[in-house]
Amino acid sequence: MAADEVVWYGPRILTKVRQVCIPVELLRALELDAGSELQFALAADRTEIRIRPTGRSRADREQKKAS
């Protein structure tokens, strides 16, 4: 994605326990909810943190344990 195609949300504040709120528009677009797993990566030039969903959730893991 080219830099001019990016839609920025925020700024957001990092809490004392290093948490940040993800904008609801992004959560809905990716169909994420509490318990959804995410992966993080630091861009090579160290100017961006990239976040992507794994497609799994805490509920999926708990369901497998119960089976």
C-alpha positions in Angstrom: 0.0 0.0 0.0 1.4 3.4 -1.0 1.8 6.0 1.7 -0.9 8.2 0.2 -3.4 5.3 0.4 -3.0 5.0 4.2 -5.8 6.3 6.5 -4.4 7.2 9.9 -6.4 7.0 13.1 -5.4 8.8 16.2 -3.3 9.8 17.9 -3.9 7.3 20.6 -2.3 7.2 24.0 -0.3 4.3 25.3 -1.4 3.6 28.9 0.9 2.9 31.9 0.4 -0.8 31.3 1.4 -0.4 27.6 -2.1 -0.8 26.1 -3.7 1.2 23.3 -7.3 1.3 22.1 -7.8 0.1 18.5 -10.4 2.3 16.7 -13.7 0.5 16.4 -13.8 1.2 12.6 -10.7 -1.0 12.2 -12.1 -3.7 14.5 -15.3 -3.9 12.6 -13.5 -3.9 9.2 -11.4 -6.9 10.3 -14.2 -8.6 12.3 -12.1 -8.6 15.4 -13.5 -8.9 19.0 -12.2 -9.3 22.5 -9.9 -12.4 22.5 -8.9 -12.1 18.8 -5.2 -12.9 18.3 -2.9 -10.3 16.7 0.7 -10.3 15.6 3.1 -7.4 15.7 6.1 -6.5 13.6 8.6 -3.6 13.5 9.2 -2.2 10.0 12.8 -2.4 8.9 13.3 1.4 9.1 11.8 1.3 12.6 9.2 4.0 11.8 6.1 1.7 11.9 4.6 -1.0 14.0 2.6 -3.4 11.8 -0.3 -5.3 13.3 -2.2 -8.2 11.7 -4.8 -10.6 12.9 -4.0 -14.3 13.0 -7.5 -15.4 12.3 -7.7 -17.1 15.7 -9.2 -16.1 19.0 -9.1 -17.1 22.6 -12.5 -18.7 22.2 -11.1 -21.0 19.5 -8.4 -22.2 21.9 -10.8 -22.8 24.7 -13.2 -24.7 22.4 -10.3 -27.0 21.4 -9.5 -27.7 25.0 -13.1 -28.7 25.8 -13.2 -31.2 22.9 
